[in-house]
Amino acid sequence: MLRRMSKFTGTVQRNDLEGGFFELHTDDGATFRLEGAGKLEAGARVIVHGTLESGGFGIHMSGPSIRVSRVESA
């Protein structure tokens, strides 16, 4: 399956479910888990470059995830 690199802009939020993880709340109202983003700060406005992962939910069950390749300040 071919996955296309995309860019997502929004605000980082920490979700404390199942030990905690970071989500991106995009400007258009979508929410994505951030996989492989490294250290992030809740409340930061960012542009995330990565691929949208399809194929179900992980243990966090918060929505689809973005496999992050790069994060920059928005």
Secondary structure by P-SEA (a helix, b strand, c coil): cbbbbbccbbbbbbbcccccccccccccbbbbbbcccccccccbbbbbbbbbbccccccccccccccccccccc
